[in-house]
Amino acid sequence: MNTAFKHYRINYQIISPTLRLLDEEGKQIGILSKIEALQKAKELDMDVVEIASNAVPPVAKLIDFKKFKYQEQKKERDNKKNQKNVGVKEVRLRPFIGQHDFDTRLKQATDWLADGNQIKINVVFKGREITRKEFGFDVMKRFLGSLESIKVVREPHLEGKVLSAMVVPAKKAA
């Protein structure tokens, strides 16, 4: 499934002759030899897992290793679930855009902002439309004014024959 798992030394894979042993709750049992630790684990039907190999002596814990791995995978899945995948979406407008097209693009942009995406708004000039830049700036201003709870990251500016601006959703008051 996932190859990014941390490798733990368990039971007989542990190299160090002495270990600082902890129980399942993390309370210290003491410094024991590797053999004593393995015997204690066998009595309790658990595994000795080395959790801090760089310590002197290395720290090991008495736990059920399969249960531990399962809980670690579960924690990783939950972290992935809570992760937000943010992208940059693009809305293309024209300086002489029709009202219905404008409303459609506005609704689309509003949905994307609600999902937490950034939006790049482009007003594309074709042919001699570039001679009437003010129409493009008016469309951009109208579009930005219609969007609610946004933060303009990059103000409208011309890049060749494209007038573009970048907006992100405003942070919600916690």
VMD Tcl script that draws the C-alpha trace (Angstrom):
set ca {
  {0.00 0.00 0.00}
  {2.35 2.76 1.17}
  {6.13 2.41 1.07}
  {6.90 5.47 3.23}
  {6.58 3.59 6.53}
  {9.15 4.10 9.22}
  {11.19 0.97 9.84}
  {11.21 -0.31 13.40}
  {13.52 -2.96 14.81}
  {11.46 -5.51 16.68}
  {12.40 -8.39 19.00}
  {15.47 -10.20 17.65}
  {16.30 -7.47 15.12}
  {17.41 -5.18 17.97}
  {21.20 -4.89 17.98}
  {21.96 -3.24 21.33}
  {22.74 -5.56 24.30}
  {20.97 -3.26 26.82}
  {17.71 -1.34 26.45}
  {15.71 1.26 28.37}
  {12.35 -0.49 28.43}
  {8.96 1.24 28.54}
  {5.55 -0.38 29.02}
  {2.49 0.14 26.80}
  {1.51 3.43 28.50}
  {5.07 4.78 28.19}
  {6.01 4.30 31.87}
  {9.63 3.35 32.37}
  {10.29 -0.25 33.47}
  {14.06 0.22 33.66}
  {17.31 -0.61 31.92}
  {17.35 -4.32 31.02}
  {19.45 -6.59 28.89}
  {18.02 -7.52 25.49}
  {17.38 -11.12 26.66}
  {15.49 -9.97 29.79}
  {13.40 -7.59 27.70}
  {12.52 -10.36 25.22}
  {11.55 -12.71 28.09}
  {9.32 -10.03 29.62}
  {7.69 -9.46 26.22}
  {7.10 -13.20 25.79}
  {5.43 -13.41 29.23}
  {3.08 -10.55 28.34}
  {2.56 -11.84 24.76}
  {3.89 -8.61 23.27}
  {6.78 -7.37 21.12}
  {9.84 -5.32 22.02}
  {10.00 -2.41 19.56}
  {13.00 -0.09 19.40}
  {11.62 3.46 19.21}
  {14.73 5.58 19.82}
  {17.83 3.84 18.49}
  {20.13 6.88 18.90}
  {19.62 7.15 22.68}
  {22.13 5.63 25.10}
  {20.96 2.99 25.88}
  {18.38 2.67 23.07}
  {14.74 3.09 24.12}
  {12.39 0.17 23.44}
  {8.71 -0.24 24.16}
  {6.58 -3.29 24.99}
  {3.65 -3.21 22.56}
  {1.59 -5.42 20.28}
  {3.39 -4.56 17.02}
  {0.53 -5.45 14.64}
  {-1.87 -3.27 16.61}
  {0.73 -0.49 16.66}
  {1.20 -0.66 12.85}
  {-2.57 -0.62 12.35}
  {-2.96 2.48 14.52}
  {-0.10 4.17 12.66}
  {-1.78 3.45 9.29}
  {-5.10 4.71 10.64}
  {-3.46 7.94 11.84}
  {-1.87 8.42 8.40}
  {-5.21 7.86 6.64}
  {-6.89 10.42 8.90}
  {-4.14 12.94 8.18}
  {-4.60 12.40 4.44}
  {-8.35 12.81 4.77}
  {-7.94 16.18 6.52}
  {-5.45 17.42 3.95}
  {-6.77 20.06 1.58}
  {-5.79 19.80 -2.08}
  {-5.62 23.41 -3.28}
  {-5.09 24.26 -6.92}
  {-5.17 27.25 -9.20}
  {-8.27 27.47 -11.39}
  {-8.61 29.83 -14.32}
  {-11.58 31.91 -15.42}
  {-11.38 33.38 -18.93}
  {-13.42 36.44 -19.73}
  {-13.69 38.76 -22.74}
  {-13.90 42.57 -22.73}
  {-17.31 42.45 -24.45}
  {-18.74 39.40 -22.61}
  {-22.47 38.72 -22.50}
  {-24.30 38.94 -19.17}
  {-25.25 35.24 -19.09}
  {-21.68 34.12 -19.81}
  {-20.47 36.50 -17.12}
  {-22.95 35.07 -14.57}
  {-21.99 31.47 -15.47}
  {-18.29 32.15 -14.96}
  {-19.06 34.02 -11.74}
  {-20.97 31.04 -10.32}
  {-18.16 28.69 -11.33}
  {-15.57 30.93 -9.66}
  {-17.69 31.18 -6.49}
  {-17.88 27.37 -6.28}
  {-14.11 27.05 -6.73}
  {-13.47 29.64 -4.03}
  {-15.81 27.77 -1.68}
  {-13.66 24.64 -2.26}
  {-10.58 26.64 -1.23}
  {-8.97 27.00 -4.67}
  {-7.07 30.03 -5.92}
  {-8.47 31.67 -9.04}
  {-6.62 33.35 -11.87}
  {-8.95 35.67 -13.74}
  {-7.97 36.44 -17.34}
  {-9.62 38.94 -19.66}
  {-8.38 38.02 -23.14}
  {-8.21 40.69 -25.84}
  {-8.36 39.58 -29.48}
  {-7.47 41.61 -32.52}
  {-7.98 45.33 -32.09}
  {-9.87 44.95 -28.79}
  {-6.58 45.81 -27.06}
  {-7.05 49.42 -28.15}
  {-10.03 49.59 -25.74}
  {-8.31 48.37 -22.55}
  {-10.80 50.24 -20.36}
  {-13.56 47.73 -21.29}
  {-11.35 44.89 -20.07}
  {-10.60 46.72 -16.82}
  {-14.34 47.40 -16.35}
  {-15.18 43.68 -16.80}
  {-12.40 42.74 -14.35}
  {-13.57 45.31 -11.79}
  {-17.18 44.11 -12.13}
  {-16.09 40.46 -11.73}
  {-13.95 41.15 -8.65}
  {-16.74 43.25 -7.15}
  {-19.25 40.40 -7.63}
  {-17.08 37.84 -5.81}
  {-17.65 37.75 -2.06}
  {-15.10 37.15 0.72}
  {-11.98 37.18 -1.42}
  {-8.48 38.50 -1.08}
  {-6.81 39.87 -4.22}
  {-3.29 38.43 -4.29}
  {-2.22 40.01 -7.58}
  {-3.90 43.18 -8.76}
  {-5.19 43.31 -12.38}
  {-2.30 43.91 -14.78}
  {-1.64 43.43 -18.49}
  {0.53 40.56 -19.70}
  {0.66 41.10 -23.46}
  {-2.94 40.84 -24.71}
  {-4.21 39.33 -21.45}
  {-5.39 41.28 -18.42}
  {-5.01 39.03 -15.38}
  {-5.53 39.04 -11.64}
  {-5.21 36.39 -8.91}
  {-7.62 35.93 -6.00}
  {-7.82 33.55 -3.05}
  {-10.66 32.91 -0.60}
  {-10.54 35.17 2.46}
  {-9.65 33.39 5.71}
  {-12.68 32.57 7.80}
  {-12.80 34.22 11.21}
  {-12.15 31.47 13.73}
}
mol new
graphics top color blue
foreach p $ca { graphics top sphere $p radius 0.5 }
foreach p [lrange $ca 0 end-1] q [lrange $ca 1 end] { graphics top cylinder $p $q radius 0.2 }
display resetview
